[in-house]
Amino acid sequence: MEKKTIPVFQKKKIRFSDTVATKNALRKLGLHSVCEESRCPNIGECFKNKTATFLILGDVCTRNCAFCCIKKGLPCPPDTEEPSRVLEAVRELGIEHVVITSVTRDDLPDGGAGFFGTTIKMIREAFPDKRIEVLVPDFMGKESSIRIVSDSLPDIFSHNVETVPSLYRAVRSKADYRRSLGVLELVKKLNRKQLTKSGLMLGLGEKMDEVVSTMRDIASAGCDFLSIGQYLAPGKKNHNISFHASEEDFEYLKLKGREMGFTHVESGRYVRSSYNAKRYIHPRKDSAQAL
């Protein structure tokens, strides 16, 4: 991959005024978004369009991934009213493609899967025509937890592999590469028609052949969709950026992904797993809910 520094004028600018309305709606309902907690560079664009990726189960994670700036520690017990507040935010903001993720909750017996299931069902009952995408942690690989979310029939079931296996110890010390692939494989085993999605970051120290090999592993797990973006360290204490991938790198990987059989690949500097999420799925008839 070509190593280069991104000039200041190429960095994405965020205007505070673009974020106010959506931030106010989230604050009023006592909700968190991964857009804010992870310092996503796309927050201005998404919040301006009154869309957000909901972060459920609190804002404290039980893991310590080096690329992430979400607070680490022992979380508070889950808030049983949170699913209904997410529903109200969907209603108030008029979100059509709802994306729900969470911190990792290794402290909970089901990893928080029940909250995902409850939130999906509440939104589905209130708004049958909205698309629902979930981006879940690995639930320690527990089939019972994965089944809870799968049985709730989200339109897209997402779990990010994030990086190549050689970097897991440095970047995702409490995660396991094979376990993450296993989540994607199990979802397809439980429901072969369920659409699945995963994501990778570039710039953590991986080599191009490792990225391509990891993409093949994800494709072999039956994954339908893939996102590939540039890692941008959210804080000084996070993992260093090893390099900035070129536009040619992103285009190359996009083409490789299509060759591997992914139905849709988003690949670019500011691509994130839930950025422009509605691009991955088109007519409702393609979703797991309708099959």
PyMOL commands that set and color helices and strands:
alter all, ss='L'
color gray80, all
select helices_A, chain A and resi 8-10+16-28+34-37+43-48+82-93+113-126+139-141+143-151+165-171+177-190+208-220+247-260+277-279+284-286+288-290
alter helices_A, ss='H'
color red, helices_A
select strands_A, chain A and resi 32-33+53-56+60-61+71-72+97-102+131-135+156-158+195-202+225-230+264-268
alter strands_A, ss='S'
color yellow, strands_A
deselect
rebuild
show_as cartoon
